[in-house]
Amino acid sequence: MTENNSHAGQGSVLLDIGDDIGALVLMMPTALEGCEIEVRPVGSHGPNEPHPVHVGVVGRPVDNRMQYSAVFGQLQEGSYEVYLRPDGPVRLSVSVAGGQVSEANWPGVR
Protein backbone atom coordinates (compact mmCIF):
# COMPACT_ATOMS: atom_id res chain seq x y z
CA MET A 1 0.00 0.00 0.00
CA THR A 2 1.33 3.43 -0.89
CA GLU A 3 0.51 6.71 0.78
CA ASN A 4 -0.20 9.83 -1.25
CA ASN A 5 1.66 12.97 -0.26
CA SER A 6 -1.05 15.56 0.35
CA HIS A 7 1.57 18.33 0.16
CA ALA A 8 3.03 17.29 -3.21
CA GLY A 9 3.36 20.23 -5.55
CA GLN A 10 2.83 22.86 -2.87
CA GLY A 11 6.43 23.90 -2.46
CA SER A 12 9.15 25.28 -4.64
CA VAL A 13 9.31 24.49 -8.34
CA LEU A 14 12.51 23.63 -10.17
CA LEU A 15 12.91 25.65 -13.37
CA ASP A 16 15.29 24.40 -16.04
CA ILE A 17 15.83 27.54 -18.13
CA GLY A 18 18.62 29.04 -20.21
CA ASP A 19 19.50 29.78 -23.83
CA ASP A 20 16.22 29.27 -25.75
CA ILE A 21 14.37 27.57 -22.88
CA GLY A 22 12.15 29.65 -20.59
CA ALA A 23 9.46 29.07 -17.97
CA LEU A 24 5.86 30.22 -17.62
CA VAL A 25 3.99 30.93 -14.39
CA LEU A 26 0.23 31.36 -14.72
CA MET A 27 -1.69 32.89 -11.81
CA MET A 28 -4.92 30.92 -11.54
CA PRO A 29 -8.28 31.26 -9.77
CA THR A 30 -8.94 29.12 -6.70
CA ALA A 31 -11.88 27.48 -8.50
CA LEU A 32 -9.48 25.74 -10.92
CA GLU A 33 -7.42 24.02 -8.21
CA GLY A 34 -6.67 20.47 -9.37
CA CYS A 35 -7.51 21.19 -13.02
CA GLU A 36 -4.91 20.63 -15.70
CA ILE A 37 -3.78 23.46 -17.93
CA GLU A 38 -2.22 22.78 -21.31
CA VAL A 39 -0.03 24.89 -23.61
CA ARG A 40 0.72 24.36 -27.27
CA PRO A 41 2.73 26.44 -29.69
CA VAL A 42 0.53 28.90 -31.59
CA GLY A 43 -0.66 27.28 -34.82
CA SER A 44 0.08 23.67 -33.82
CA HIS A 45 -3.33 22.01 -34.01
CA GLY A 46 -2.72 19.13 -36.40
CA PRO A 47 -2.57 15.42 -35.55
CA ASN A 48 1.15 15.26 -36.43
CA GLU A 49 2.13 18.01 -34.00
CA PRO A 50 3.97 17.21 -30.77
CA HIS A 51 1.80 16.48 -27.75
CA PRO A 52 0.97 19.67 -25.78
CA VAL A 53 2.56 20.16 -22.36
CA HIS A 54 0.24 20.15 -19.33
CA VAL A 55 0.54 20.85 -15.60
CA GLY A 56 -1.87 20.94 -12.67
CA VAL A 57 -3.18 24.01 -10.87
CA VAL A 58 -1.76 23.91 -7.36
CA GLY A 59 -2.06 26.17 -4.32
CA ARG A 60 1.25 27.28 -2.86
CA PRO A 61 1.76 29.30 0.34
CA VAL A 62 2.90 32.86 -0.44
CA ASP A 63 2.98 35.66 2.16
CA ASN A 64 0.63 33.87 4.60
CA ARG A 65 -1.96 33.06 1.92
CA MET A 66 -2.47 30.50 -0.82
CA GLN A 67 -1.57 31.48 -4.37
CA TYR A 68 -2.96 29.20 -7.07
CA SER A 69 -0.78 28.76 -10.11
CA ALA A 70 0.22 26.54 -13.00
CA VAL A 71 3.98 26.42 -13.54
CA PHE A 72 5.56 25.27 -16.80
CA GLY A 73 9.21 24.86 -15.81
CA GLN A 74 10.73 24.28 -19.24
CA LEU A 75 9.29 25.62 -22.52
CA GLN A 76 10.96 26.36 -25.83
CA GLU A 77 11.04 30.10 -26.53
CA GLY A 78 7.97 31.12 -28.53
CA SER A 79 4.27 31.96 -28.49
CA TYR A 80 1.76 29.61 -26.87
CA GLU A 81 -1.98 29.09 -26.60
CA VAL A 82 -3.24 28.21 -23.13
CA TYR A 83 -6.42 26.26 -22.33
CA LEU A 84 -8.01 23.78 -19.93
CA ARG A 85 -7.09 20.20 -20.70
CA PRO A 86 -8.02 18.23 -22.71
CA ASP A 87 -9.54 20.49 -25.33
CA GLY A 88 -11.06 23.57 -23.77
CA PRO A 89 -11.19 26.78 -25.77
CA VAL A 90 -8.00 28.84 -25.86
CA ARG A 91 -8.22 31.22 -22.90
CA LEU A 92 -5.09 33.28 -23.52
CA SER A 93 -1.96 33.56 -25.61
CA VAL A 94 1.45 34.10 -24.03
CA SER A 95 5.04 34.59 -25.13
CA VAL A 96 7.89 32.74 -23.45
CA ALA A 97 11.40 34.17 -23.71
CA GLY A 98 14.47 31.97 -23.44
CA GLY A 99 16.36 32.20 -20.16
CA GLN A 100 13.50 34.04 -18.44
CA VAL A 101 10.40 33.39 -16.37
CA SER A 102 7.30 34.76 -18.08
CA GLU A 103 4.18 35.45 -16.02
CA ALA A 104 0.53 35.77 -17.01
CA ASN A 105 -2.87 35.84 -15.33
CA TRP A 106 -5.68 33.48 -16.27
CA PRO A 107 -8.67 35.55 -17.45
CA GLY A 108 -10.41 37.08 -14.44
CA VAL A 109 -7.36 36.88 -12.15
CA ARG A 110 -5.71 40.14 -11.14
N, C-alpha and C positions, 0 to 999 in steps of 0.2 A: 504494500500500500504506500502510495506517495502522498505527501502533503503539499498543497499549493501554498505559495508564498503570497499572502494577501497584500504585501507591500511591494511586490515586483513592479518595476516601472515607475515608482514614485520618487526615485532619487535622481541623482545626476545622470546625464546622458553623455556617452562618449561620441565625440564628433571626429570623423576621419576626413579632414579637409586639407586642401593645398593644391597648388597648380590650378587645374581646371575642375576641381571637385569642391563643391560648397555644401552648405547645410541649409535647411529651411525649418523655421519654428513658426507654427501656426497657433495663434491664440484662439481657443475654442470656447463655446458656451458650455456651461455645466450640463445642460440637457443632452449633450452628445457624448458624455462620458461612456467609455466602453465601445463606442462605434469605431469603425475603421475608415480612415481617410486614405484616398488613393491619389497619386499624381502620375501624370503621363506627359511626355513632351507634347507641346502644342502641335497639332496636325497628325499625331500618330494614333489613328483610329482603326487601322486595318488589321485583319487577322494575322498578318505576317510580322506585325510590329512586336517589339519586346514586351514582356508582361509588365504592366504598371507596378510601381512600388507602393506598398501600403503600410501604414502604422496605425496603432490604436490611440484613441484620445484618452489621456491619463491625467489625473489630478496630481499636482506636485506642490508641496508646501513652499510658499514664497512669502516672506514678510508676514508671518503669522496668519496666513490665509491660504486657501487652495487656489492654484492657478491651473486651469485645464488647458492642455496643449497637445498638439501632435508634432512630433519632432522627426524630421527626416535627416539623419546624420551623415548622409553621403549621397549627393546628387551631382550628376554631370552638369557643368555650367550650361544654362539655357533657360528657355521659357517653358512653363508648365501649366497645365490645366489641373484644377483641384476639385474633387467631388467625393461624395459618400460612396463607399464601396458597397455593392459591386459595380453598379452602373447608374448611379444617381446623376442628375444633371450637373454640368460644370457650374460650380458656385463662385469660383474666382480664378484669375490667371495671375501667376507670379513669375518673377525672374530670379534666378539663382546665379550668383557670381562665384567664380572659382576662388577658393581661399578665404571665403567670407561666410558669415551666418546671415542669411536673409530672414526677415520677419514679416509676417502678414497677419491680419485679423480675419477670421471667418466672418461672413456677412452678419451684421447685427452685433458684433463684439467690438467694444471700444477699448 
